[in-house]
């Protein structure tokens, strides 16, 4: 298990998903895709954005959020609790104030709509990246990279 993992909730822009998977490869972070996605989630669908880096990513695919939560519950039952930390513009806590733990799963929402309320409620924590008030949101791949970097900094580096 890598220090943290990145989960993509129903991604709808393949280039962003490929970019996030490439970042996971470079940083030694496992990834998960929670479907349904807005595009095919086969390895070949990510080749253009992720290039040959995808061979370096352990990628878990889940058909739904319920299937993902079942996987997370099974992991906890086997003694590997995995906290779910949602990146959201609606969060109160800054991502730098969170105390990350080994095994945490960082969850990003859909580029077009974020996550529904039930997914927001299922998260153990929600964190935000402080921004200027007139800005709506960062690109999801940029936000994911920033938070992964902070989590890895706190946990002392890249896996591998």
Secondary structure, DSSP 4 states (H G I P E B T S, - for coil): --SEEEEEES---HHHHHHHHHHHHHHT-EEEEES--SS--SHHHHHHHHGGGGGG--EEEESSHHHHHHHHHHHHHTT----EEEE-TT-SEETTT----TTEEEEE-BTTTB--HHHHHH-SEEEE----TT-----HHHHHHHHHHHHHHHTTS---
